[in-house]
Amino acid sequence: MIIAVLSDIHGNITAFQSVLDKIFADKRIEGIVICGDLIDYGPNSNEVIRKLRDIKIPIICNIWGNHEHAIMENMYDRFSSRRGQNSAHYTKQQLTEESLTYIKNKMFKSGKESFFLNKKRCLAIHGNLKDAYWFGIHPDSDLQGYQEFDFVFSGHSHEPHCFEKYYQTENISTRNRKKTIFINPGSVGQPRNLNNRAQYAVVDIETEEVRLLKVEYDIDKQMGMSSDKIDVFYKNRIKLGV
């Protein structure tokens, strides 16, 4: 089974469409995993959700990120800046009833969800097991607690990664080792790895091949959609990938 993994679209419809075009063109992709933060920062949260509602490829898992959690629960105090709080407040005012219903009823509110793909146990989580919304997974993180999973798909950091962690286990046939593959696809709509392209991953669950992909899109067009009621910082950063 081959899947696409997306995260952190952040209301950037132009970047999202560029990724969808690539996914639709790859006829091998059988499902999509989304690791949170469909909304906020960018001006097109409603359009992103509307586009998701029309996708024909099965969405295997779609979880809340910290932005869905903050906006739906009216908990804005954990944003690191006043401009982040202001952006979230503004996005909440712009969300349609259809969008609010989708976030409430079609996404996993816990910020994490486990499931099986081809007998492989998978975890989709926006942050990490200590805080599913606000703290991410990194290669140098404390990775205890993930050993029961074969794949861990995460978001939040806006920085792509793919690495394997080997845990000790009592299984002589595998020389007492258990492998977990950690994948962060990067951000579709607001990358922060000094690369301004829309980013996502394609994963072959059987062969364990992982491709971290970066797609060109019309950044100037997207920047032109930004509202002057949102700090210009969020418009400018997509040009720089920071």
Buried (B, 14 or more C-beta within 10 A) or exposed (E): BBBBBBBBBBBBBBBBBBBBEBBEEEEEBBBBBBBBBBBBBBBBBBBBBBBBEEEEBEBBBBBBBBBBBBBBEEEBEEBEEEBBBBBBBBBBEBBEEEBBEBBEEEBBBEBBBEEEBEEBBBBBBBBBBEBBBBBBBBEEBEBEEBBEBBBBBBBBBBBBBBBEBEBEEEEEEEEEEBBBBBBBBBBBBBBBBEBBBBBBBBBBBEEBEBEBBBBEBEBEEBBEBBEEEBBEEBBEBBEEBB
